[in-house]
Structures are given as structure tokens and as C-alpha cells.
Amino acid sequence: MRRLASSRRTPLVVSALLIVTGLSWFIYARPESSSGGSDRLSLDSAPVLSPRSSDVERAIERAIAYLNDPELLDEHFVFYVLDFLERRFALHVWQSMPDRYASFLASSDVEDSQKEVFRRLIEPGYIAPMKQLEAVEDPVDRITTRALYCRDYPLPADYEGMLRKRAIGGGYHQSHVAMAIQWLKENGCSPYPEEIESYVVDLMAVGIDAHDRLSDLEIERAAFLGYLGRADRAPPDLVRELVRLQNADGGWAIRPGGPSNWHPTFLALWILLESEGRSNGAPMITPRGE
């Protein structure tokens, strides 16, 4: 799910890009304050504070305000994730995303097969032609796009091998394998490789260190653990740390201490909303209404 842009938006999704109904999400200790200051608590010695919903709600409001900046809407992945948040949490902020996305496409003068191929996330009636799928060059996007259209086209004969190869690739590859697996589930494509899912869950879980300030990759791993219904494998102080590390402008940074960016902000907001039990279970792939 990570396609990040300049200072507030840098590089892949689908970005970002994930949902199982009835997630058992984060019910964790939260901080006394939602300040994003640089002074660190020693999490090993600090007392565990009782959950404070008001802190999380303030962080959620500030994150929504950050993401609601029209200047962020210059990349197609941002439309997808805001539409997903609106559908899943009924925020009454981004109901117009499908129409705004259609206008964005119509006004774009750049032919981009990557942009076109992910349209299915927000347009239920869109089916990418096979030549478009075959033109996808990025190996991670190859596995996610084939999962996205698994109801429309047969999966490649070596698809499980493709997943395995990406699962051992480290970094964002693992969370995108998780996303592909969840998209297979959302589309009702089976069987899916359960042993690969268990493998990436283990790898993502050990790859999150909430004691060492959360990076974009760590936040993505935590979000995708929840996406697979394994939020129990995330650090117990995750929500507390997310609230503490929020920047003054309401966003989160790619790397701790850096400027805010839409990608970690979307992921952090998603986690916080789930932690408050506000999900209605809507999937990331817009249903076709069949």
C-alpha cells in the first residue's frame, strides 16, 4: 500500500489498500497526552495507563483534518484509501470520493496503466483488460492486481509461488502479500494459501517495535495484521504510541521525526478507528452489489 509522494506524500498500495469483517482490533493502553513531541518515555519502566478514548478521538479528528486537505488528492491511491475509510467507518467526510476520482481520471493527461489497473477498488463495474494486467511490471503489484481481479480472470498457474517469493522479500513485500491474501478472501476466491498467511503474520509481528518509534513500514505491518484478523499479534502499546507520535499537523511521518505524509497517516487513522470499535466491516474492494 505504498505509493508515497513529495514531502506530504511519497512512495506501494494499495497503498493503500484490506478488510475482514468483524476484526478483533486494538484495545490497548493509551497515553496521558496526544502530544507528538520528541521526548520518549521508557516504555519498559513507565506505568501502563488506562485507555483514554478522548485521546484517541482527538487524534482521529486531527488525522481526518490532515487527510481532508484537497492538495493531497493528486495521486490515485489517495482516492482509494479515503473512499475505503468513508465506507468502512461512515465518517461523513469523503462520500464524494468516487465522483471526485472520476473527475480526476477525466482531467488526467497522462496514460498510466498502474493508475487504471487499480480502478476496481473504487469502481465496482470496472474490469481491467487482461493486457493491462499483463503490463504490470512491479512484482508486488503483480500479485495484488491478480488478487483484485481473481473473480474475473483465473489466477496464474504459479500464483502461490509468486506469493511465496514475495513473502520472503522482506520490507513492504510481506504486507502486500497479506493484502493479496485478503483480497482473495474478499473476492471469494479459494483456496488461498493458509501457510503463507501464517508465515507473513509471523514476519510482520516480529517486524514491529513500538519501543523504537514507529516507522511507516511498522505502522503498515500493524494495519495489515488487523486486516488479516490478527491484531492480537501487534504490540499491546501500539495505539498509545501512535497517539503519542502524531505530528502537530495531525499526520504521521514516514520516518519518526519527519514531516507528515498521507500514507502512514491513512494507516494510523485506520488503526485508531478500528481500536474505537467504529468499523462496519466494509471491505476495501468496493462490492459490486451482486
C-alpha positions in Angstrom: 0.0 0.0 0.0 2.9 2.1 -0.6 2.8 4.9 -3.1 4.3 7.9 -1.4 4.6 11.4 -2.7 6.8 14.5 -2.0 7.1 15.9 1.5 3.5 15.1 2.5 3.1 12.3 0.0 5.9 10.0 -1.1 6.1 6.3 -2.5 3.0 1.0 -2.7 -0.8 0.3 -2.2 -2.6 -0.3 -2.5 -1.4 1.8 -0.9 -3.1 1.7 0.4 -5.1 -0.9 0.0 -7.8 -4.9 3.2 -10.6 -6.0 5.3 -12.1 -8.9 7.1 -15.4 -8.5 8.7 -15.6 -8.4 12.5 -11.9 -7.6 13.1 -10.9 -8.1 16.7 -8.9 -4.8 16.9 -6.6 -2.9 19.1 -7.7 -2.3 22.7 -4.6 -1.0 24.2 -3.2 1.4 26.8 -3.2 5.0 25.5 -1.1 7.9 26.6 -1.8 10.6 29.1 -1.3 13.1 26.3 -1.6 13.0 22.5 1.4 15.2 22.0 3.7 14.3 19.2 6.8 15.6 21.0 10.2 14.0 20.6 10.8 13.2 24.4 10.4 9.5 24.8 9.0 7.6 27.7 10.8 4.5 28.8 8.1 2.0 27.9 9.8 -0.7 29.9 9.5 1.3 33.1 6.5 3.6 32.5 3.2 2.6 34.1 0.6 1.3 31.7 -2.1 3.9 31.6 -5.8 3.1 31.4 -7.4 3.5 27.9 -8.5 7.1 27.3 -10.9 7.3 24.5 -10.8 11.1 24.5 -7.1 11.0 23.5 -7.8 8.6 20.6 -10.8 10.6 19.4 -8.8 13.8 19.3 -6.1 12.0 17.4 -8.7 10.7 14.9 -10.2 14.2 14.4 -6.8 15.7 13.7 -5.9 12.9 11.3 -9.1 13.4 9.4 -8.5 17.1 9.1 -5.0 16.4 7.8 -6.2 14.0 5.1 -9.0 16.2 4.1 -6.6 18.7 2.5 -7.5 18.9 -1.2 -3.9 19.2 -2.1 -3.4 15.6 -1.2 -5.7 14.5 -4.0 -3.0 14.4 -6.7 -2.4 10.6 -6.7 -4.9 7.9 -7.4 -4.1 5.8 -4.4 -5.3 8.6 -2.1 -8.8 8.5 -3.6 -8.9 4.7 -3.0 -8.0 4.8 0.7 -10.2 7.8 1.6 -13.1 6.1 -0.1 -12.4 3.0 1.9 -12.2 4.8 5.2 -15.5 6.5 4.4 -17.3 3.3 3.5 -15.9 1.3 6.5 -16.4 3.9 9.2 -19.2 6.2 7.9 -17.1 9.3 8.6 -19.4 11.6 6.5 -16.3 13.3 5.2 -15.4 11.6 1.9 -18.7 10.4 0.4 -17.9 12.2 -2.8 -14.6 10.3 -3.5 -16.0 8.1 -6.4 -17.2 11.2 -8.2 -14.1 13.2 -7.5 -12.0 10.2 -8.6 -13.9 10.1 -11.9 -13.2 13.8 -12.4 -9.5 13.2 -11.6 -9.3 10.5 -14.2 -11.1 12.6 -16.8 -8.7 15.5 -16.2 -5.5 13.5 -16.3 -3.4 13.9 -19.4 -1.0 11.0 -18.5 -1.7 7.5 -19.6 -0.8 5.3 -16.6 -1.6 1.6 -16.7 -0.8 1.4 -13.0 -3.5 4.1 -12.3 -6.0 2.3 -14.4 -5.5 -1.2 -13.1 -6.5 -0.4 -9.5 -9.7 1.4 -10.5 -11.6 -1.7 -9.4 -11.0 -0.7 -5.8 -13.3 2.3 -6.2 -15.3 1.5 -9.3 -17.3 -1.7 -8.8 -18.1 -2.1 -12.5 -14.6 -1.7 -13.8 -12.7 -4.7 -15.1 -9.2 -4.1 -16.3 -8.4 -5.8 -19.7 -6.0 -8.7 -19.4 -3.4 -6.8 -21.4 -3.4 -4.2 -18.7 -2.8 -6.8 -16.0 0.0 -8.4 -18.1 1.6 -5.0 -18.5 2.1 -4.6 -14.7 5.8 -4.6 -14.1 6.2 -4.3 -10.4 6.4 -7.8 -8.9 4.4 -6.8 -5.8 1.7 -5.1 -7.9 1.5 -8.3 -10.0 0.3 -10.3 -7.0 -2.1 -7.7 -5.7 -3.7 -6.9 -9.0 -4.3 -10.6 -9.9 -6.0 -11.0 -6.5 -8.0 -7.9 -7.2 -9.4 -9.4 -10.4 -9.4 -13.1 -9.4 -13.2 -13.2 -9.9 -12.7 -12.0 -13.5 -9.6 -13.9 -14.6 -8.1 -17.2 -13.5 -5.0 -16.8 -11.2 -1.7 -17.6 -12.8 -0.7 -21.2 -12.5 2.4 -20.2 -10.5 0.5 -17.7 -8.3 1.2 -19.5 -5.0 4.9 -19.5 -5.9 4.7 -15.8 -6.6 3.2 -15.2 -3.2 5.9 -17.3 -1.5 8.7 -15.4 -3.3 7.3 -12.0 -2.3 6.7 -13.2 1.3 10.5 -13.8 1.8 11.3 -10.5 0.1 11.1 -8.5 3.4 10.0 -4.9 3.8 6.7 -3.9 2.2 6.6 -7.1 0.2 5.2 -9.0 3.2 2.4 -6.6 3.9 1.4 -6.7 0.3 1.3 -10.5 0.3 -1.1 -10.0 3.3 -3.1 -7.6 1.2 -3.3 -10.0 -1.8 -4.4 -12.8 0.5 -7.2 -10.7 2.0 -8.3 -9.6 -1.5 -8.6 -13.2 -2.5 -10.9 -13.7 0.5 -12.9 -10.6 -0.2 -13.4 -11.7 -3.8 -14.4 -15.2 -2.6 -11.5 -16.8 -4.5 -10.4 -20.0 -2.9 -8.4 -21.8 -1.8 -5.9 -19.4 -0.5 -2.5 -20.5 0.9 -3.1 -20.5 4.7 0.5 -21.5 5.4 1.8 -18.4 3.6 -0.7 -16.3 5.5 0.7 -17.7 8.8 4.2 -17.1 7.7 3.7 -13.4 6.8 1.7 -12.9 10.0 4.7 -14.1 12.0 7.2 -12.0 10.0 5.1 -8.8 10.3 4.6 -9.3 14.0 8.3 -9.6 14.8 8.9 -6.6 12.5 7.1 -4.1 14.7 9.0 -2.4 17.5 6.7 0.1 19.3 9.6 0.8 21.7 11.7 2.3 19.0 9.3 4.8 17.4 7.1 3.6 14.7 8.1 4.0 11.0 5.7 3.9 8.1 6.6 0.2 7.5 5.9 -0.7 11.1 2.5 1.1 11.0 1.7 -0.7 7.8 2.6 -4.1 9.3 0.3 -3.4 12.2 -2.6 -2.3 10.0 -2.2 -5.5 7.9 -2.1 -7.7 10.9 -5.5 -6.3 11.8 -6.6 -6.7 8.2 -6.0 -10.4 8.4 -7.8 -10.6 11.8 -4.6 -10.9 13.8 -4.4 -7.6 15.7 -3.6 -9.7 18.7 -0.1 -10.1 17.2 0.6 -6.3 17.3 2.4 -4.7 20.3 0.0 -4.1 23.2 1.1 -0.5 23.4 0.6 0.3 19.7 -2.3 2.7 20.0 -0.7 4.5 22.9 2.5 5.0 20.8 0.6 6.1 17.7 -1.3 8.8 19.6 2.0 10.0 21.2 3.8 10.2 17.8 1.2 12.1 15.9 2.6 15.3 14.4 1.3 18.7 15.3 -0.5 19.0 11.9 -2.4 15.8 12.6 -0.4 13.5 10.4 2.3 10.8 10.9 5.7 10.7 9.3 7.4 8.1 7.0 10.3 8.1 9.5 9.9 9.2 13.1 10.6 12.9 13.4 10.0 13.7 9.7 7.2 15.6 8.0 3.7 14.2 7.8 2.7 12.1 4.9 -0.7 10.7 3.7 0.5 7.1 3.7 1.3 6.5 7.4 -1.5 8.9 8.3 -4.1 6.8 6.5 -2.7 3.6 8.1 -2.6 5.1 11.6 -6.1 6.6 11.3 -7.4 3.2 10.1 -5.9 1.5 13.2 -7.2 4.2 15.6 -10.8 3.9 14.2 -10.7 0.2 14.5 -9.4 0.5 18.1 -12.6 2.5 18.9 -14.9 -0.2 17.5 -16.2 2.1 14.8 -16.0 -0.4 11.9 -19.0 -1.6 10.0 -16.9 -4.3 8.3 -16.9 -2.8 4.8 -14.2 -4.3 2.6 -11.5 -2.4 0.7 -12.7 -3.6 -2.6 -15.9 -1.8 -3.4 -18.6 -4.5 -3.6 -20.4 -5.0 -7.0 -23.8 -5.3 -5.3 -24.3 -8.8 -6.7 
